Amino acid sequence: MKYPPYHISHLPLHETLQMPSLDTSQDGHYLVLWWKDIPLGHVYIMPKRPLSTAAYYKKLADAIRPTLRYYVGGRELLSTPWEQWIAQHNQQAWNKWMQTILAPVLPEHLPATVPVSVIICTRNRASYLQRCLEMLKTLECLPQEVIVVDNAPSDNSSEEVTKQYPKVRYCREVRPGLDIARNTGIKAASAEIVAFLDDDVVAHPLWVYRIWEAFQNPETTAVTGLVFASQLQTEAQQIFERHWSFNRGYENKVYDHSYFEDHLELGPPVWEIGAGANMAFRRSVFEKTGYFDELLDAGAAGCNGDSEMWFRILAAGYKIRYAPLAIVHHEHRREMEALKKQIFNYMRGFAAAALFQQQRVNRADYKKRLIFKHPFYFARLIKKGFPFYKFRYRTVWLEMGGVLSGVLYYLRNRHNSSVK
């Protein structure tokens, strides 16, 4: 079965409310809705399904309603004819209202630089690294420093790329492992805020500023941001965005010790907090909770060093903020085999990290989640996908194998964690 590509369009609703011209005869469309630099929501337009003007405006309103409710409150939203303004293309009324309600989150003044260390962990991906470093030069607010951690490279290509950027620091870490590289970057950083960026992402021009801004609340010890897909051309990319997306929504969220305590029965679902492709920390928190657990590296446990770190931060009573205005665009894996490997590692890392987390806080009952909840979850997927196991269901067996592999990895290594 062929899965047509989805074309991604970013629609500036402060410039026009007109329905865009969308050819749905063959391909699909993924529309990201903005008001200036504020993301409001997204809409999927299915291929081979003609879309009327009325249906388009209903989809648009449904997509942005939760975000508007967050910014203005339910009562004002109900009493404001914003849907009518959109459908009737009343740009003046719409913009005046949006300018008023979003004024608190629109920057009045952008500093040239902010005290943030940006860490890029990379390995043998010189072209991606060069694109990333070029992109960082164009940000409207620059970080204090950029550090490239070259993780067990097989050549000098990343170092040669970094030499083209005199203001970028280069660190070679000979031991393989993403969390090892992350820890090396943290120790090399000079700013109090350390932000991690994957080499295959493109950051919004205000990304560094929004990261720094989120830490202006002194109680915030870690931040995650919004991650958009940069392509939805292949089946693998569409599966990932539909079912494993890094997009955590368009509303600010705070995860604290109450969230942690409220979810102890099945273990706090810390993987919901964000994605390692767009995260930042106060450097001082690592002195209090420890560095990334190097047992959870890709190639070892699979991955999940980021969510395990969020677990320890919450367990220690600190707060993590999801800041949807700190935005990057991520390039998902294009090929199905690469996606399958990624999902296997996700589930392997999930299971291993969950058990290490329970070992540290016994009341976080991840074993109950693994023993009771997940078997029923997988059984439902197997039943729904039978007999062809297309699209979402293509990875079901690998997910199950990943969980089992993660449990076995934990049993072999439960006394060896680098975090005590």
Solvent accessible surface area in square Angstrom, and as a share of the most:
residue,aa,sasa,rsa
1,M,173,0.77
2,K,167,0.71
3,Y,45,0.17
4,P,27,0.17
5,P,30,0.19
6,Y,14,0.05
7,H,72,0.32
8,I,44,0.22
9,S,37,0.24
10,H,77,0.34
11,L,25,0.13
12,P,42,0.27
13,L,3,0.02
14,H,45,0.20
15,E,116,0.52
16,T,59,0.35
17,L,4,0.02
18,Q,109,0.49
19,M,54,0.24
20,P,33,0.21
21,S,118,0.76
22,L,35,0.17
23,D,99,0.51
24,T,14,0.08
25,S,67,0.43
26,Q,114,0.51
27,D,33,0.17
28,G,0,0.00
29,H,18,0.08
30,Y,1,0.00
31,L,0,0.00
32,V,0,0.00
33,L,0,0.00
34,W,20,0.07
35,W,3,0.01
36,K,84,0.36
37,D,56,0.29
38,I,0,0.00
39,P,1,0.01
40,L,0,0.00
41,G,1,0.01
42,H,61,0.27
43,V,9,0.05
44,Y,40,0.15
45,I,2,0.01
46,M,69,0.31
47,P,22,0.14
48,K,132,0.56
49,R,150,0.55
50,P,128,0.80
51,L,38,0.19
52,S,64,0.41
53,T,80,0.46
54,A,81,0.63
55,A,38,0.29
56,Y,3,0.01
57,Y,18,0.07
58,K,133,0.56
59,K,77,0.33
60,L,1,0.01
61,A,5,0.04
62,D,60,0.31
63,A,24,0.18
64,I,0,0.00
65,R,60,0.22
66,P,60,0.37
67,T,3,0.02
68,L,0,0.00
69,R,112,0.41
70,Y,91,0.35
71,Y,40,0.15
72,V,25,0.15
73,G,31,0.30
74,G,32,0.31
75,R,219,0.80
76,E,76,0.34
77,L,8,0.04
78,L,161,0.80
79,S,89,0.58
80,T,20,0.12
81,P,64,0.40
82,W,7,0.02
83,E,78,0.35
84,Q,96,0.43
85,W,44,0.15
86,I,3,0.01
87,A,50,0.38
88,Q,118,0.52
89,H,71,0.32
90,N,60,0.31
91,Q,45,0.20
92,Q,154,0.68
93,A,25,0.19
94,W,0,0.00
95,N,41,0.21
96,K,154,0.65
97,W,25,0.09
98,M,0,0.00
99,Q,77,0.34
100,T,94,0.55
101,I,22,0.11
102,L,0,0.00
103,A,49,0.38
104,P,113,0.71
105,V,34,0.19
106,L,31,0.16
107,P,42,0.27
108,E,181,0.81
109,H,143,0.64
110,L,52,0.26
111,P,34,0.22
112,A,81,0.63
113,T,77,0.45
114,V,5,0.03
115,P,67,0.42
116,V,0,0.00
117,S,0,0.00
118,V,0,0.00
119,I,1,0.00
120,I,0,0.00
121,C,23,0.13
122,T,6,0.03
123,R,116,0.42
124,N,54,0.28
125,R,88,0.32
126,A,27,0.21
127,S,86,0.56
128,Y,65,0.25
129,L,0,0.00
130,Q,61,0.27
131,R,98,0.36
132,C,1,0.01
133,L,4,0.02
134,E,74,0.33
135,M,20,0.09
136,L,6,0.03
137,K,122,0.52
138,T,103,0.60
139,L,11,0.05
140,E,103,0.46
141,C,0,0.00
142,L,67,0.33
143,P,14,0.09
144,Q,93,0.41
145,E,21,0.09
146,V,16,0.09
147,I,0,0.00
148,V,0,0.00
149,V,0,0.00
150,D,0,0.00
151,N,12,0.06
152,A,17,0.13
153,P,22,0.14
154,S,87,0.56
155,D,69,0.36
156,N,81,0.42
157,S,37,0.24
158,S,1,0.01
159,E,44,0.20
160,E,89,0.40
161,V,11,0.07
162,T,4,0.03
163,K,129,0.55
164,Q,104,0.46
165,Y,18,0.07
166,P,129,0.81
167,K,188,0.80
168,V,24,0.14
169,R,99,0.36
170,Y,60,0.23
171,C,25,0.15
172,R,98,0.36
173,E,17,0.08
174,V,111,0.64
175,R,117,0.43
176,P,96,0.61
177,G,9,0.08
178,L,70,0.35
179,D,2,0.01
180,I,19,0.10
181,A,0,0.00
182,R,14,0.05
183,N,6,0.03
184,T,27,0.16
185,G,0,0.00
186,I,2,0.01
187,K,136,0.58
188,A,24,0.19
189,A,7,0.05
190,S,66,0.43
191,A,3,0.03
192,E,73,0.33
193,I,9,0.05
194,V,0,0.00
195,A,0,0.00
196,F,7,0.03
197,L,3,0.01
198,D,49,0.25
199,D,9,0.05
200,D,17,0.09
201,V,0,0.00
202,V,58,0.33
203,A,6,0.05
204,H,20,0.09
205,P,55,0.35
206,L,5,0.03
207,W,0,0.00
208,V,0,0.00
209,Y,19,0.07
210,R,5,0.02
211,I,0,0.00
212,W,60,0.21
213,E,58,0.26
214,A,12,0.09
215,F,5,0.02
216,Q,98,0.43
217,N,61,0.31
218,P,113,0.71
219,E,97,0.44
220,T,4,0.02
221,T,14,0.08
222,A,0,0.00
223,V,0,0.00
224,T,0,0.00
225,G,0,0.00
226,L,0,0.00
227,V,1,0.01
228,F,1,0.00
229,A,1,0.00
230,S,47,0.30
231,Q,63,0.28
232,L,1,0.01
233,Q,68,0.30
234,T,30,0.17
235,E,33,0.15
236,A,1,0.01
237,Q,0,0.00
238,Q,11,0.05
239,I,0,0.00
240,F,2,0.01
241,E,12,0.05
242,R,98,0.36
243,H,83,0.37
244,W,48,0.17
245,S,27,0.17
246,F,25,0.11
247,N,24,0.12
248,R,53,0.19
249,G,22,0.21
250,Y,24,0.09
251,E,57,0.25
252,N,41,0.21
253,K,76,0.32
254,V,68,0.39
255,Y,20,0.08
256,D,38,0.20
257,H,65,0.29
258,S,70,0.45
259,Y,33,0.13
260,F,2,0.01
261,E,63,0.28
262,D,113,0.58
263,H,69,0.31
264,L,17,0.09
265,E,122,0.55
266,L,49,0.24
267,G,0,0.00
268,P,0,0.00
269,P,11,0.07
270,V,1,0.00
271,W,71,0.25
272,E,82,0.37
273,I,0,0.00
274,G,5,0.05
275,A,5,0.04
276,G,10,0.10
277,A,5,0.04
278,N,0,0.00
279,M,0,0.00
280,A,0,0.00
281,F,0,0.00
282,R,43,0.16
283,R,71,0.26
284,S,33,0.21
285,V,2,0.01
286,F,2,0.01
287,E,134,0.60
288,K,131,0.56
289,T,19,0.11
290,G,23,0.22
291,Y,71,0.27
292,F,2,0.01
293,D,0,0.00
294,E,45,0.20
295,L,29,0.14
296,L,0,0.00
297,D,6,0.03
298,A,56,0.44
299,G,81,0.78
300,A,30,0.23
301,A,0,0.00
302,G,1,0.01
303,C,26,0.15
304,N,21,0.11
305,G,2,0.02
306,D,23,0.12
307,S,4,0.02
308,E,0,0.00
309,M,0,0.00
310,W,2,0.01
311,F,1,0.00
312,R,19,0.07
313,I,0,0.00
314,L,0,0.00
315,A,31,0.24
316,A,56,0.43
317,G,41,0.40
318,Y,62,0.24
319,K,65,0.27
320,I,0,0.00
321,R,48,0.17
322,Y,0,0.00
323,A,7,0.05
324,P,1,0.01
325,L,14,0.07
326,A,0,0.00
327,I,1,0.00
328,V,0,0.00
329,H,34,0.15
330,H,6,0.03
331,E,38,0.17
332,H,4,0.02
333,R,106,0.39
334,R,103,0.37
335,E,114,0.51
336,M,28,0.12
337,E,125,0.56
338,A,39,0.30
339,L,1,0.00
340,K,44,0.19
341,K,143,0.61
342,Q,11,0.05
343,I,0,0.00
344,F,60,0.25
345,N,35,0.18
346,Y,54,0.21
347,M,16,0.07
348,R,38,0.14
349,G,0,0.00
350,F,17,0.07
351,A,0,0.00
352,A,0,0.00
353,A,2,0.02
354,A,1,0.01
355,L,11,0.06
356,F,1,0.00
357,Q,2,0.01
358,Q,14,0.06
359,Q,90,0.40
360,R,65,0.24
361,V,30,0.17
362,N,121,0.62
363,R,143,0.52
364,A,0,0.00
365,D,39,0.20
366,Y,0,0.00
367,K,96,0.41
368,K,69,0.29
369,R,22,0.08
370,L,21,0.10
371,I,107,0.54
372,F,122,0.51
373,K,98,0.42
374,H,23,0.10
375,P,67,0.42
376,F,135,0.56
377,Y,73,0.28
378,F,12,0.05
379,A,53,0.41
380,R,138,0.50
381,L,18,0.09
382,I,43,0.22
383,K,167,0.71
384,K,142,0.60
385,G,7,0.07
386,F,144,0.60
387,P,74,0.46
388,F,151,0.63
389,Y,39,0.15
390,K,93,0.39
391,F,42,0.17
392,R,21,0.08
393,Y,46,0.18
394,R,90,0.33
395,T,0,0.00
396,V,0,0.00
397,W,135,0.47
398,L,61,0.30
399,E,1,0.00
400,M,67,0.30
401,G,29,0.28
402,G,0,0.00
403,V,17,0.10
404,L,111,0.55
405,S,22,0.14
406,G,0,0.00
407,V,40,0.23
408,L,83,0.41
409,Y,15,0.06
410,Y,20,0.08
411,L,87,0.43
412,R,154,0.56
413,N,24,0.13
414,R,86,0.31
415,H,147,0.65
416,N,88,0.45
417,S,6,0.04
418,S,66,0.42
419,V,15,0.08
420,K,193,0.82
